[in-house]
Amino acid sequence: MILNFSPANPLNFFSLMHYLCHQMLRNYIQYLIGLSFMVFVAIDHKGI
């Protein structure tokens, strides 16, 4: 996704921030899913 970013145009700035927030949110959700899965596997291997 390529945005012709210019500081004079606030619309491009907001769309860029919107895109970055979406990317961070998606990465954070994937990180949480992976972390909870690893914790589940670790607990499962301990036999608790």
Buried (B, 14 or more C-beta within 10 A) or exposed (E): EEEEEEEEEEEBBEBEEEEEEEEEEEEEEEEEEEEEEEEEEEEEEEEE
